[in-house]
Amino acid sequence: HKTLASFFSFSSLSNKQTYTVFPIYMDEEKFGYLTISGEIKNSDNLITLTIEQATNVISFALMKEHALKQHDRNIRNDFFLHFLDGSFSSQEEIINRAKEFSLHNEQAYICAVGKIDESESAKSYTQLQRRADSIYEFLEDELRLSPNPIHLFTKGKKCILLYEVNEVSGDVLQYVETSLKSLQKITTSQFDCTISFGVSHMSPNFLQTKNAYKEANDSLLEGG
């Protein structure tokens, strides 16, 4: 477990209030922050020790929450990859298991496959995979803000998005395009890299998303 990094204080011009900020370790690439009203000096040993203990408790809770989310994400992802690989014995088994992850067979979907546009020569496979995982985890959190469900899976260094749609119309296609452009913009601003997508036609049900995935992946490869 990492020790507490140095804290700092700043003042707000709008309300002339001073705040002290303490970093909270979450993982190798993530830090949170605990902001406290008022200035705390390095000489305030008892106060800083108390706050350090509090940040350690918060850090442990956040890491535990992240580990549980990662576990659930891995289970959901394993299901979808096994579905793509044809590992299930019957359509009924696929439909029943998909329901566990809120993927209903009677729902129509549009599939998008994304890949980060980076040179792979300068980094190791592990570095590339970790970076991709971090980016896709961030994008998944962004997708939760969408008014319509969007399901994200990963396959190697690619991500797979399933957009729940009700019909094929200009509005629906515009919605998917706008969403993907937003993800591209966020990826550029947050990670200083770009991401490309290939998009499928509408799949009438979940069972047909295997074909939609192939179509979207082919579109991505052709675009690249």
N, C-alpha and C positions, 0 to 999 in steps of 0.2 A: 504493500500500500504506500502510495506517495505521500510525503509530508506536505504540509500547507505551504503554498508559495506565498511570497510577500504580498501584503495587502496595501491598498492605497486609498486616499481620500480625494474627493473633489467637491466643488461648490457649484450650486445651480444659480445662475444669474437671475432667473425668473422669480424665485422665492427666497434667494439668499440663504439657502439651507445647505449645510455640509453633509455629505454622505461618505461612509467608509465601505469599501467593497472587498470582500474576501472570496477568493476562488474556491470552487468545489470540484475536486477531481471526480471524473466519471469513467473515462477509459483513456486509452493511449492518445486519442485524437479529440476528446470532448472534455470541456470544462463548463461547469455552471458557475453562477455567482450568487453570493448572499450579500445583499445591500442593506446596510444599517444606517438609520438616521443619526447624524452626529459624527463628530471627528473622534477617532480613536488613535492614540499615539503609541509608538513602539514601547514607550516606557510603561504603558498600562498593562503590566504583565498578567494580572489576574483576569482582566477583561478579555485580553487576547487569548489566554488559555481557555477560558470558558467558551469563547466563540469558536476556537479551533476544535474543541470537543463537539460542538454543535454541527460544524461543517463535516466532521468525520461521520457523524450519525446520518446526516443528510446524504453524504456521499455513498455510504453503504446502502441506504434505502434506494437511491437512484440506480446503483449498480445491480441490485437485486431485481428491481423492476425491469431494467434493461435486459437482464439475463432471462427473465420469464417471457418477455416479449420476443426475444430472439429464439427461444425454444418453441413458442407457438408459431413463429414465422417459419422455422425450419420444418415443422410438421406439415404446415400448409403447403410449403414449397415442395416437399418430398411427394406429397399426394399429386400435385400437378405434374411434376416431372415423370412420375410413374404412369400417369394418365397419357402423357405425350409418348412415352415409350411403349405403350400398349401392354403394360404389366398386369392389368386387371382382367379377371376371367369373364366378366359379363358386363353388359351395359347397365343392368340393375345395380351391380356393385358400384360402378362409377357414379351413377345418379345418387345413390344413397350416401356415399362418402362425400360427394361434392356438396350435398346439403349441409354437412357438418361445418363447412367453411362458407356458408351463405352463397353458394353457387348453385342456383336453381336451373334445372334442365330446361324448363319452359321459358326461361329468360333468353332474350336475344342479346348478342354481344358483338362488339367490334374489337378486334385484337390489334395491338401495336407492339412491335418489337424494337427495342432501343439498344444502342451500343455507343459507348464513350469513344469519341474521336481523339485518340492519343497514340503517339508512337510507342510501340511496345519494346523497342530495342534498348531504351535507356533504363528500363526498370525490370526487376525480377518478376517472375510469375506471381509470387506471393504478394509483392508490393502492388502489382496491378489489380489482383483480386481483392485485396484489402481496400484499395481506393474505390474500386467499383462497388463493393459492399457498402462503404460509407456513403457514397453518392446515392445509391438506390434506397438505402434506409432513410436518408434525408428526404428523398422524393416521395417515399411512401407516406411519411408524416405530412407532407404537403397535400397529397391526394386525399387525406382524410378530411380536408376542408371543403372538398367538392360536394355540392348538393346531391349529386348522383353517385352511387357506388362505383368505384374503380378499384379493381383487384390487381395487385402487383406481385409478380413472381420473378425469380432470378434463375438463369440457366447459364452457368459459367460467368462470363463477363458481360452477358446480355441481360436486359430486363424485359419482362413480358407484362403488358397491361391489358386487362380485359375491362372494357367500358360497357356497362349495362345500358342498353338502348331499347326503345320501344318501337322504332320504325326507321326506315331509311328515308331521310328527308334532308333538304339543304340545311335546316337548323341543326339537326343531329350531327351531320358531317362538319359543320362549322364549329359546333361545340367541341368535338374531338380535336379538330385542328387547333383551335384556340388553346385547349388544355395542353396539347403537346408543345406548342410554341411557348407557353408559360413555363413548362418544365425545362425547356431548352434555355430560356432566359435565366431561370433560377440557377441552373447548373453552371452557366457561365459566370454569374455574379458571385456565387458562393464557392465554387471550386476552380474557377479560372480554366475551364475546359468546355468543349462543346459535346453535344450528344445528338446522334442522328436516329430517326425512326422510320420504320416501314409500317404501313397500315394495311389491314385486310378489308374486304367487303364485310357486310353484316353476316354474322352467323345466326341462324334461326333458333339455335338452342345450344346448351353447353356441350353436348356430345360432339357437335360440329366445330367446336373451337380448336380441335386438333388440326383440322384443315385450315382454319383461319390463321393459326399460328404459322403454319408452313407458308401460307400466302404472304403474311406480313414479313416473315423472315426473308423470303425470296425478294420481296420488294425492297427490304433494307440492303440486301447484297447487291441488287441491281443498281440501287441509288449510290452505293459506295463505289 
